[in-house]
Amino acid sequence: MPHKNEIDLEAHRDALLAILQPVADDSAYDERRINKLVQKYGRMDGGRFFSRDELIRAYRQFAGNYLPPFDASVIERLRMKPVRSASGVTPVTVLTKPFPCPGTCIFCPNDVRMPKSYLSDEPGAQRAEQNAFDPYLQTMSRLTTVSHRSAIRPTRSK
């Protein structure tokens, strides 16, 4: 499922290739040098810079066509956080739809759009709301994000 703010990679191809080509060609590119490239070739619409997720999606799409063949080490250099979890297990948060709570805890957030004890600005809560609290859609959305941000593809548990 595409993210609601997903960009058209083809429309931004020139700027994306200006960032990705040096990273693909030189294995010495580190996070600092990549950030400088991103700042140099920032997006024109709204002045927002490309996110790492957008760079990884662009690399996957353009590798072999406009860039050298796909190389997983390029993805590793583009990733913002090389290791999300040391154990190799990535947790996936799934929220149920909001349900009235009889409690009157003064410390518990009271956002009518969210289940009790969750704030609407938390990533898991935003993903839940974006997917109408559907557990399948929340899981697919998270797994898609994980696969775009890492060189490792999610596998099905047994």
Residue, then its C-alpha position, 0 to 999 in steps of 0.5 A: m500500500p503506497h504511503k499517502n505522501e509518496i512522491d513520483l520518483e520519475a518526476h524527480r529522477d534528475a535530482l535523485l540520480a544526482i544524489l544516488q550516482p555518486v553513492a553507487d559509484d563510491s563505497a566510501y560515501d558515509e552518512r555525512r557525505i550523503n547528507k551533503l548531497v541531499q542538501k545540495y539537491g533538495r526537492m523544489d516542491g515545498g523545499r523539503f529534502f528527500s527522505r532516506d526511504e525515498l532515496i532507497r525506493a529510488y535506488r531500487q527503481f533506478a538500479g540497472n537502468y539509470l544506475p549500475p546494477f543493484d548492489a545491497s551495499v548501496i542500500e546499507r549506505l543509504r539506510m539512516k539506521p543500519v541496525r533497527s534491532a540487534s536481535g534481528v526481530t522488528p516489532v510491528t505495532v497493531l492498534t485496535k479501533p478506539f473503544p470507550c474506556p470506563g476509567t477516568c485516569i487523569f494521566c491517560p491521554n484522551d484523544v477520541r481518535m485513538p485507543k486509550s493510552y496512545l497519542s495520535d502523533e506516535p508512528g504506530a498510531q498514525r499508521a493505524e489511523q491511516n489504515a482505518f485501524d484495519p490490522y491487516l493493512q497496518t501490518m502490510s504498511r509496516l512490513t512495506t516500510v521495513s522492506h523499503r528501508s532495509a536490504i533484508r526482505p521480511t520473511r513469513s514466520k512459521 
